Structure formats: C-alpha cells, structure tokens
Amino acid sequence: MAYVEGTARNQLVLLPEAIDDYVEEDNPVQVIDVFVDSLDMQGLGFKYGQPKATGRPPYNPADMLKLYLYGYLNRIRSSRRLERECGRNVEVMWLLRKLRPDFKTIADFRKDNRTAIKGVCKSFTVLCKRLELFGGELVGVDGSKFKASNSKKRNYSEARLKKAIKKIDEDIDEYLRGLDEEDKAESSSHRATAEEIKEKIKLLKDRGKRYRKLLTELEGSDETQISLTDPDSRRMRHDERVEVCYNVQTSVDSKHKLIVDYEVTRDINDVDQLSRMSKRAKEVMEVEDLEVVADKGYYNPREIKE
C-alpha cells in the first residue's frame, strides 16, 4: 500500500487557495485581529496613529500591534524571530496580510509605544469586563521576578559602594608607593613606568569620584540600592540566585484565569503588596466584596488587617 502523498511543490493551480482558508474561525489570531481593529490607535497615542500627508508611508501601528500581541501570546520576544515568522508562519501572514516588517521596525515600535501599549492592556481589561469574562468573586495575587538589562556589576548598595571606595583608596596608595620605588630604582622592561602608574592613579581617582557621588545620592534618598542601566530595577532573589530584577505583581480572576491588573514594582519581596493589589483588583471589577488568595510570601499582619 502506498503512502499518503502531498502536493508537488512545483504544481501549478488555476485558482490558488486563499490564506484565509488556513486560519480556523476559533484561532486566537481572529481575536487579535478583531480586538486591535476596534481600538482608537490615535487616541491611545500610538506613533503614526495619524499618517502625515507627505513622506514615506509608515506601517500601520494597528498591524504592528497585531504582530506584537501575536508574539506575546506565543512567547516570541525577539524582534528578529518575529521578522522570520512574517515570512514563514501562515497565521502571521494572515494577520498582517503578508506584510514583512524588518526587525528594526518591530523593535522601534515596541520602544516608541510603551505608554500606548499599556493603554491597550487597560482597553483589554475593559473589554473582558463588558463581556462578563471576570467572575468578580475570587482573585489570586502573586509576584514574578523579571530579569532587567542591568547587570549585577552596575547595581550598588551602600555597603558595596563603601567597599569599592576603600579598595580604590588602597590601590591608589599602592601605586603611590610604586612611584616612590620608581624614583629610587632604575626602571626595567618588566616594571610599569612612572607615566603608566600616574595614568592608573588618575583612572582610580575618577572612578572613586563617581562612586562617592553615587554613595551621596544613595544616602540622601530612601533607597537601599541604585542601578545605573535600569534605575527602577533592584537586586533580588530569583530562581535560587540573586539577579537584578523587577517584581511584577499580578492579580488573576478565577473564572477564566484572566489577568485583572498588574503593576511593576521594585520591592525585593511581596510582603507589602497584598492590600494595594487587592484594592486595585476590586476597583477594576467594580465589586463590593472580593475574596483574595496569596501564598505565604505575602504574610504581613499589617497588610492582612488592611
């Protein structure tokens, strides 16, 4: 018995199949398409929400948002991967009508429209409420650690800054002693010259000046850490190790497991988040009573009483 054969790749057909035939009516991309088309892109503040009369026409921000949401739902974060999906993924071809924006355009869209995308999240919450997709009776609150771009080397606490300043002062003293020895002895090929030592001392002094400035800023604030790349990120425990992260608080309704509300915080743990997230969820769903559950990471008598 022969195998089931596919269609020859070089087979010509008189009436080619429509891409629409490849996307079922219950496919999630149908929801993305209808939802985004219902949004007021200009009112939400999207760049190019209203195209200019002259110049090169941009991509419609609605099409770019559809691609962004598709990537979110399918865990495709890389702009280069999304670019590839536009040329090989039938669902994306259907969603964008075979548009193929390059990775730079995709990355710029996310970078230029952060505030507008937050507005989209709020619009989706409002839609869920209108469609009665929230039960409004039971909500689960939890926090997730999202790793920041900020490296651990560019995150400083007061103790770490003081330790770094002390080490710099010790290194400068060591180099100064080297200069004294250089003055007393003849320089050899394997020893640093006086000019090289002076240059290293200058670099250390400049670094020490920066550290002292950071320490002054930290001592004059209510913060315990300072991050240079992502100012709002903090060093916290994540997956059994310490990373520089954000603590994202999320409230989820029990009916269809949909996210009711979220907030990005820089608190290193969850103990001060319970009452605030509970009240926010209650306001979003506009209910008088709401039952809230959370794990023991939220245990704080003051928060529970509140």
PATIPA-946769 format. One record per residue (C-alpha): residue number from 1; residue in one letter; chain; y, x, z. Coordinates in nm, 3 decimals, padded with zeros to 5 digits. Example, Ala and Ser with C-alpha at 12.3 -4.5 7.8 and 13.67 -1.06 7.14 Angstrom:
2
+-----+------+-----+---------+---------+---------+
: seq : type : mol :      yy :      xx :      zz :
+-----+------+-----+---------+---------+---------+
:   1 :    a :   A : -00.450 :  01.230 :  00.780 :
:   2 :    s :   A : -00.106 :  01.367 :  00.714 :
+-----+------+-----+---------+---------+---------+
REM end
This chain:
306
+-----+------+-----+---------+---------+---------+
: seq : type : mol :      yy :      xx :      zz :
+-----+------+-----+---------+---------+---------+
:   1 :    m :   A :  00.000 :  00.000 :  00.000 :
:   2 :    a :   A :  00.343 :  00.136 : -00.094 :
:   3 :    y :   A :  00.636 :  00.185 :  00.147 :
:   4 :    v :   A :  00.938 : -00.043 :  00.154 :
:   5 :    e :   A :  01.176 :  00.115 : -00.094 :
:   6 :    g :   A :  01.553 :  00.139 : -00.064 :
:   7 :    t :   A :  01.804 :  00.101 : -00.347 :
:   8 :    a :   A :  01.854 :  00.408 : -00.566 :
:   9 :    r :   A :  02.184 :  00.579 : -00.484 :
:  10 :    n :   A :  02.282 :  00.603 : -00.850 :
:  11 :    q :   A :  02.202 :  00.237 : -00.922 :
:  12 :    l :   A :  02.500 :  00.055 : -01.074 :
:  13 :    v :   A :  02.563 : -00.311 : -00.997 :
:  14 :    l :   A :  02.787 : -00.554 : -01.180 :
:  15 :    l :   A :  02.923 : -00.721 : -00.867 :
:  16 :    p :   A :  02.942 : -00.472 : -00.575 :
:  17 :    e :   A :  02.880 : -00.602 : -00.223 :
:  18 :    a :   A :  03.182 : -00.671 : -00.007 :
:  19 :    i :   A :  03.230 : -00.465 :  00.311 :
:  20 :    d :   A :  03.276 : -00.796 :  00.489 :
:  21 :    d :   A :  02.902 : -00.860 :  00.440 :
:  22 :    y :   A :  02.818 : -00.563 :  00.665 :
:  23 :    v :   A :  03.005 : -00.692 :  00.972 :
:  24 :    e :   A :  02.849 : -00.988 :  01.153 :
:  25 :    e :   A :  03.059 : -01.269 :  01.298 :
:  26 :    d :   A :  02.972 : -01.166 :  01.657 :
:  27 :    n :   A :  03.052 : -00.798 :  01.602 :
:  28 :    p :   A :  03.311 : -00.671 :  01.859 :
:  29 :    v :   A :  03.533 : -00.540 :  01.577 :
:  30 :    q :   A :  03.602 : -00.905 :  01.490 :
:  31 :    v :   A :  03.757 : -00.946 :  01.835 :
:  32 :    i :   A :  03.963 : -00.628 :  01.797 :
:  33 :    d :   A :  04.093 : -00.748 :  01.461 :
:  34 :    v :   A :  04.196 : -01.095 :  01.582 :
:  35 :    f :   A :  04.343 : -00.968 :  01.910 :
:  36 :    v :   A :  04.562 : -00.697 :  01.754 :
:  37 :    d :   A :  04.683 : -00.931 :  01.479 :
:  38 :    s :   A :  04.805 : -01.169 :  01.750 :
:  39 :    l :   A :  05.028 : -00.906 :  01.912 :
:  40 :    d :   A :  05.401 : -00.857 :  01.858 :
:  41 :    m :   A :  05.398 : -00.485 :  01.773 :
:  42 :    q :   A :  05.776 : -00.459 :  01.760 :
:  43 :    g :   A :  05.821 : -00.647 :  02.087 :
:  44 :    l :   A :  05.569 : -00.418 :  02.259 :
:  45 :    g :   A :  05.774 : -00.118 :  02.150 :
:  46 :    f :   A :  05.536 :  00.048 :  01.905 :
:  47 :    k :   A :  05.684 :  00.321 :  01.689 :
:  48 :    y :   A :  05.723 :  00.194 :  01.331 :
:  49 :    g :   A :  05.679 : -00.162 :  01.460 :
:  50 :    q :   A :  05.950 : -00.241 :  01.206 :
:  51 :    p :   A :  05.930 : -00.012 :  00.898 :
:  52 :    k :   A :  06.252 :  00.133 :  00.758 :
:  53 :    a :   A :  06.385 :  00.033 :  00.418 :
:  54 :    t :   A :  06.372 :  00.387 :  00.280 :
:  55 :    g :   A :  06.149 :  00.691 :  00.311 :
:  56 :    r :   A :  05.774 :  00.732 :  00.303 :
:  57 :    p :   A :  05.594 :  00.421 :  00.435 :
:  58 :    p :   A :  05.410 :  00.485 :  00.765 :
:  59 :    y :   A :  05.075 :  00.347 :  00.873 :
:  60 :    n :   A :  05.099 :  00.004 :  01.026 :
:  61 :    p :   A :  05.080 :  00.055 :  01.407 :
:  62 :    a :   A :  04.851 : -00.250 :  01.420 :
:  63 :    d :   A :  04.594 : -00.065 :  01.207 :
:  64 :    m :   A :  04.627 :  00.247 :  01.421 :
:  65 :    l :   A :  04.586 :  00.039 :  01.739 :
:  66 :    k :   A :  04.268 : -00.117 :  01.598 :
:  67 :    l :   A :  04.128 :  00.232 :  01.542 :
:  68 :    y :   A :  04.235 :  00.340 :  01.893 :
:  69 :    l :   A :  04.066 :  00.037 :  02.053 :
:  70 :    y :   A :  03.751 :  00.090 :  01.847 :
:  71 :    g :   A :  03.734 :  00.448 :  01.972 :
:  72 :    y :   A :  03.788 :  00.330 :  02.330 :
:  73 :    l :   A :  03.505 :  00.075 :  02.310 :
:  74 :    n :   A :  03.266 :  00.325 :  02.151 :
:  75 :    r :   A :  03.363 :  00.625 :  02.367 :
:  76 :    i :   A :  03.514 :  00.820 :  02.078 :
:  77 :    r :   A :  03.815 :  01.001 :  02.225 :
:  78 :    s :   A :  03.859 :  01.287 :  01.977 :
:  79 :    s :   A :  04.114 :  01.225 :  01.701 :
:  80 :    r :   A :  03.907 :  01.443 :  01.467 :
:  81 :    r :   A :  03.597 :  01.233 :  01.532 :
:  82 :    l :   A :  03.793 :  00.913 :  01.470 :
:  83 :    e :   A :  03.911 :  01.062 :  01.140 :
:  84 :    r :   A :  03.548 :  01.123 :  01.040 :
:  85 :    e :   A :  03.448 :  00.770 :  01.141 :
:  86 :    c :   A :  03.707 :  00.630 :  00.898 :
:  87 :    g :   A :  03.511 :  00.783 :  00.610 :
:  88 :    r :   A :  03.153 :  00.705 :  00.714 :
:  89 :    n :   A :  03.148 :  00.415 :  00.961 :
:  90 :    v :   A :  03.121 :  00.074 :  00.793 :
:  91 :    e :   A :  03.268 : -00.105 :  01.096 :
:  92 :    v :   A :  03.578 :  00.117 :  01.087 :
:  93 :    m :   A :  03.605 :  00.078 :  00.709 :
:  94 :    w :   A :  03.604 : -00.298 :  00.760 :
:  95 :    l :   A :  03.852 : -00.283 :  01.048 :
:  96 :    l :   A :  04.104 : -00.059 :  00.866 :
:  97 :    r :   A :  04.034 : -00.189 :  00.515 :
:  98 :    k :   A :  03.919 :  00.162 :  00.413 :
:  99 :    l :   A :  04.235 :  00.337 :  00.535 :
: 100 :    r :   A :  04.171 :  00.701 :  00.632 :
: 101 :    p :   A :  04.449 :  00.842 :  00.855 :
: 102 :    d :   A :  04.414 :  01.210 :  00.939 :
: 103 :    f :   A :  04.353 :  01.338 :  01.293 :
: 104 :    k :   A :  04.718 :  01.446 :  01.341 :
: 105 :    t :   A :  04.840 :  01.093 :  01.263 :
: 106 :    i :   A :  04.585 :  00.948 :  01.508 :
: 107 :    a :   A :  04.681 :  01.195 :  01.783 :
: 108 :    d :   A :  05.055 :  01.131 :  01.729 :
: 109 :    f :   A :  05.001 :  00.756 :  01.750 :
: 110 :    r :   A :  04.848 :  00.789 :  02.097 :
: 111 :    k :   A :  05.114 :  01.036 :  02.209 :
: 112 :    d :   A :  05.411 :  00.834 :  02.079 :
: 113 :    n :   A :  05.300 :  00.491 :  02.202 :
: 114 :    r :   A :  05.174 :  00.540 :  02.558 :
: 115 :    t :   A :  05.406 :  00.280 :  02.709 :
: 116 :    a :   A :  05.333 :  00.029 :  02.432 :
: 117 :    i :   A :  04.957 :  00.074 :  02.477 :
: 118 :    k :   A :  04.997 : -00.011 :  02.848 :
: 119 :    g :   A :  05.167 : -00.330 :  02.732 :
: 120 :    v :   A :  04.861 : -00.405 :  02.518 :
: 121 :    c :   A :  04.641 : -00.379 :  02.829 :
: 122 :    k :   A :  04.862 : -00.636 :  03.004 :
: 123 :    s :   A :  04.851 : -00.863 :  02.699 :
: 124 :    f :   A :  04.471 : -00.849 :  02.700 :
: 125 :    t :   A :  04.463 : -00.943 :  03.069 :
: 126 :    v :   A :  04.687 : -01.243 :  02.994 :
: 127 :    l :   A :  04.455 : -01.345 :  02.709 :
: 128 :    c :   A :  04.149 : -01.325 :  02.935 :
: 129 :    k :   A :  04.325 : -01.544 :  03.189 :
: 130 :    r :   A :  04.413 : -01.804 :  02.922 :
: 131 :    l :   A :  04.053 : -01.811 :  02.802 :
: 132 :    e :   A :  03.935 : -01.854 :  03.164 :
: 133 :    l :   A :  03.727 : -01.536 :  03.147 :
: 134 :    f :   A :  03.821 : -01.444 :  03.505 :
: 135 :    g :   A :  03.633 : -01.620 :  03.785 :
: 136 :    g :   A :  03.913 : -01.553 :  04.033 :
: 137 :    e :   A :  03.676 : -01.562 :  04.330 :
: 138 :    l :   A :  03.523 : -01.215 :  04.372 :
: 139 :    v :   A :  03.667 : -00.877 :  04.276 :
: 140 :    g :   A :  03.525 : -00.527 :  04.316 :
: 141 :    v :   A :  03.766 : -00.236 :  04.371 :
: 142 :    d :   A :  03.671 :  00.125 :  04.304 :
: 143 :    g :   A :  03.828 :  00.457 :  04.213 :
: 144 :    s :   A :  03.732 :  00.704 :  03.940 :
: 145 :    k :   A :  03.838 :  01.067 :  03.907 :
: 146 :    f :   A :  03.966 :  01.159 :  03.560 :
: 147 :    k :   A :  04.000 :  01.530 :  03.495 :
: 148 :    a :   A :  04.351 :  01.640 :  03.400 :
: 149 :    s :   A :  04.452 :  01.905 :  03.145 :
: 150 :    n :   A :  04.600 :  02.103 :  03.433 :
: 151 :    s :   A :  04.373 :  02.399 :  03.520 :
: 152 :    k :   A :  04.297 :  02.494 :  03.880 :
: 153 :    k :   A :  04.494 :  02.817 :  03.829 :
: 154 :    r :   A :  04.811 :  02.615 :  03.768 :
: 155 :    n :   A :  04.771 :  02.397 :  04.076 :
: 156 :    y :   A :  04.916 :  02.526 :  04.404 :
: 157 :    s :   A :  04.908 :  02.423 :  04.768 :
: 158 :    e :   A :  05.139 :  02.567 :  05.034 :
: 159 :    a :   A :  04.861 :  02.792 :  05.168 :
: 160 :    r :   A :  04.772 :  02.917 :  04.822 :
: 161 :    l :   A :  05.134 :  02.998 :  04.737 :
: 162 :    k :   A :  05.183 :  03.189 :  05.062 :
: 163 :    k :   A :  04.862 :  03.383 :  04.998 :
: 164 :    a :   A :  04.973 :  03.465 :  04.641 :
: 165 :    i :   A :  05.318 :  03.580 :  04.760 :
: 166 :    k :   A :  05.159 :  03.800 :  05.027 :
: 167 :    k :   A :  04.926 :  03.955 :  04.767 :
: 168 :    i :   A :  05.220 :  04.025 :  04.533 :
: 169 :    d :   A :  05.416 :  04.195 :  04.812 :
: 170 :    e :   A :  05.112 :  04.413 :  04.890 :
: 171 :    d :   A :  05.071 :  04.503 :  04.522 :
: 172 :    i :   A :  05.438 :  04.597 :  04.494 :
: 173 :    d :   A :  05.408 :  04.825 :  04.799 :
: 174 :    e :   A :  05.101 :  04.985 :  04.641 :
: 175 :    y :   A :  05.286 :  05.052 :  04.315 :
: 176 :    l :   A :  05.585 :  05.192 :  04.502 :
: 177 :    r :   A :  05.353 :  05.438 :  04.677 :
: 178 :    g :   A :  05.222 :  05.526 :  04.332 :
: 179 :    l :   A :  05.575 :  05.606 :  04.221 :
: 180 :    d :   A :  05.621 :  05.837 :  04.517 :
: 181 :    e :   A :  05.296 :  06.015 :  04.431 :
: 182 :    e :   A :  05.404 :  06.038 :  04.067 :
: 183 :    d :   A :  05.724 :  06.213 :  04.174 :
: 184 :    k :   A :  05.526 :  06.467 :  04.377 :
: 185 :    a :   A :  05.247 :  06.540 :  04.131 :
: 186 :    e :   A :  05.227 :  06.614 :  03.763 :
: 187 :    s :   A :  05.124 :  06.317 :  03.554 :
: 188 :    s :   A :  04.785 :  06.333 :  03.387 :
: 189 :    s :   A :  04.637 :  06.135 :  03.099 :
: 190 :    h :   A :  04.428 :  05.908 :  03.320 :
: 191 :    r :   A :  04.715 :  05.807 :  03.553 :
: 192 :    a :   A :  04.981 :  05.542 :  03.486 :
: 193 :    t :   A :  05.327 :  05.682 :  03.411 :
: 194 :    a :   A :  05.634 :  05.606 :  03.620 :
: 195 :    e :   A :  05.766 :  05.375 :  03.347 :
: 196 :    e :   A :  05.439 :  05.179 :  03.336 :
: 197 :    i :   A :  05.442 :  05.138 :  03.713 :
: 198 :    k :   A :  05.805 :  05.021 :  03.708 :
: 199 :    e :   A :  05.719 :  04.764 :  03.441 :
: 200 :    k :   A :  05.430 :  04.630 :  03.654 :
: 201 :    i :   A :  05.656 :  04.609 :  03.959 :
: 202 :    k :   A :  05.909 :  04.409 :  03.755 :
: 203 :    l :   A :  05.638 :  04.166 :  03.642 :
: 204 :    l :   A :  05.517 :  04.122 :  04.000 :
: 205 :    k :   A :  05.870 :  04.059 :  04.129 :
: 206 :    d :   A :  05.929 :  03.796 :  03.860 :
: 207 :    r :   A :  05.600 :  03.626 :  03.948 :
: 208 :    g :   A :  05.684 :  03.640 :  04.319 :
: 209 :    k :   A :  06.023 :  03.481 :  04.246 :
: 210 :    r :   A :  05.852 :  03.192 :  04.064 :
: 211 :    y :   A :  05.603 :  03.143 :  04.349 :
: 212 :    r :   A :  05.880 :  03.142 :  04.610 :
: 213 :    k :   A :  06.071 :  02.881 :  04.409 :
: 214 :    l :   A :  05.757 :  02.662 :  04.390 :
: 215 :    l :   A :  05.700 :  02.708 :  04.764 :
: 216 :    t :   A :  06.058 :  02.598 :  04.838 :
: 217 :    e :   A :  06.013 :  02.289 :  04.620 :
: 218 :    l :   A :  05.683 :  02.204 :  04.789 :
: 219 :    e :   A :  05.820 :  02.249 :  05.143 :
: 220 :    g :   A :  06.121 :  02.030 :  05.055 :
: 221 :    s :   A :  05.902 :  01.741 :  04.937 :
: 222 :    d :   A :  05.643 :  01.512 :  05.092 :
: 223 :    e :   A :  05.370 :  01.654 :  04.868 :
: 224 :    t :   A :  05.088 :  01.888 :  04.967 :
: 225 :    q :   A :  05.023 :  02.018 :  04.612 :
: 226 :    i :   A :  05.215 :  02.099 :  04.299 :
: 227 :    s :   A :  05.071 :  02.106 :  03.944 :
: 228 :    l :   A :  05.255 :  02.275 :  03.659 :
: 229 :    t :   A :  05.092 :  02.127 :  03.347 :
: 230 :    d :   A :  05.034 :  01.769 :  03.469 :
: 231 :    p :   A :  05.284 :  01.719 :  03.755 :
: 232 :    d :   A :  05.114 :  01.400 :  03.878 :
: 233 :    s :   A :  04.762 :  01.546 :  03.893 :
: 234 :    r :   A :  04.610 :  01.676 :  04.216 :
: 235 :    r :   A :  04.317 :  01.893 :  04.321 :
: 236 :    m :   A :  04.041 :  01.663 :  04.447 :
: 237 :    r :   A :  03.663 :  01.643 :  04.479 :
: 238 :    h :   A :  03.496 :  01.525 :  04.159 :
: 239 :    d :   A :  03.121 :  01.524 :  04.082 :
: 240 :    e :   A :  03.033 :  01.752 :  04.375 :
: 241 :    r :   A :  03.300 :  02.007 :  04.282 :
: 242 :    v :   A :  03.677 :  02.043 :  04.313 :
: 243 :    e :   A :  03.883 :  01.972 :  04.000 :
: 244 :    v :   A :  04.244 :  01.888 :  03.919 :
: 245 :    c :   A :  04.227 :  01.514 :  03.850 :
: 246 :    y :   A :  04.389 :  01.172 :  03.859 :
: 247 :    n :   A :  04.248 :  00.899 :  04.082 :
: 248 :    v :   A :  04.229 :  00.581 :  03.872 :
: 249 :    q :   A :  04.197 :  00.263 :  04.078 :
: 250 :    t :   A :  04.032 : -00.033 :  03.904 :
: 251 :    s :   A :  03.977 : -00.397 :  04.001 :
: 252 :    v :   A :  03.693 : -00.579 :  03.821 :
: 253 :    d :   A :  03.629 : -00.956 :  03.826 :
: 254 :    s :   A :  03.269 : -01.058 :  03.892 :
: 255 :    k :   A :  03.239 : -01.338 :  03.633 :
: 256 :    h :   A :  03.220 : -01.128 :  03.315 :
: 257 :    k :   A :  03.277 : -00.781 :  03.466 :
: 258 :    l :   A :  03.621 : -00.758 :  03.304 :
: 259 :    i :   A :  03.894 : -00.528 :  03.435 :
: 260 :    v :   A :  04.165 : -00.730 :  03.607 :
: 261 :    d :   A :  04.401 : -00.448 :  03.697 :
: 262 :    y :   A :  04.421 : -00.068 :  03.716 :
: 263 :    e :   A :  04.658 :  00.198 :  03.841 :
: 264 :    v :   A :  04.663 :  00.575 :  03.801 :
: 265 :    t :   A :  04.731 :  00.743 :  04.137 :
: 266 :    r :   A :  04.744 :  01.099 :  04.268 :
: 267 :    d :   A :  04.588 :  01.023 :  04.606 :
: 268 :    i :   A :  04.292 :  01.255 :  04.661 :
: 269 :    n :   A :  04.078 :  00.973 :  04.809 :
: 270 :    d :   A :  04.064 :  00.591 :  04.821 :
: 271 :    v :   A :  04.138 :  00.519 :  05.188 :
: 272 :    d :   A :  04.495 :  00.395 :  05.131 :
: 273 :    q :   A :  04.432 :  00.184 :  04.820 :
: 274 :    l :   A :  04.242 : -00.127 :  04.933 :
: 275 :    s :   A :  04.518 : -00.368 :  05.035 :
: 276 :    r :   A :  04.750 : -00.281 :  04.747 :
: 277 :    m :   A :  04.485 : -00.318 :  04.476 :
: 278 :    s :   A :  04.357 : -00.640 :  04.635 :
: 279 :    k :   A :  04.703 : -00.798 :  04.639 :
: 280 :    r :   A :  04.772 : -00.688 :  04.283 :
: 281 :    a :   A :  04.446 : -00.849 :  04.164 :
: 282 :    k :   A :  04.539 : -01.168 :  04.349 :
: 283 :    e :   A :  04.878 : -01.177 :  04.178 :
: 284 :    v :   A :  04.730 : -01.113 :  03.832 :
: 285 :    m :   A :  04.484 : -01.401 :  03.863 :
: 286 :    e :   A :  04.734 : -01.625 :  04.048 :
: 287 :    v :   A :  04.489 : -01.743 :  04.315 :
: 288 :    e :   A :  04.544 : -01.833 :  04.681 :
: 289 :    d :   A :  04.220 : -01.679 :  04.813 :
: 290 :    l :   A :  04.024 : -01.384 :  04.681 :
: 291 :    e :   A :  03.715 : -01.208 :  04.812 :
: 292 :    v :   A :  03.722 : -00.830 :  04.763 :
: 293 :    v :   A :  03.441 : -00.578 :  04.799 :
: 294 :    a :   A :  03.466 : -00.198 :  04.807 :
: 295 :    d :   A :  03.250 :  00.097 :  04.914 :
: 296 :    k :   A :  03.285 :  00.297 :  05.235 :
: 297 :    g :   A :  03.533 :  00.533 :  05.070 :
: 298 :    y :   A :  03.793 :  00.263 :  05.137 :
: 299 :    y :   A :  03.718 :  00.235 :  05.508 :
: 300 :    n :   A :  04.053 :  00.233 :  05.684 :
: 301 :    p :   A :  04.114 : -00.012 :  05.974 :
: 302 :    r :   A :  04.484 : -00.041 :  05.894 :
: 303 :    e :   A :  04.413 : -00.124 :  05.527 :
: 304 :    i :   A :  04.140 : -00.374 :  05.620 :
: 305 :    k :   A :  04.374 : -00.550 :  05.864 :
: 306 :    e :   A :  04.645 : -00.566 :  05.599 :
+-----+------+-----+---------+---------+---------+
REM end
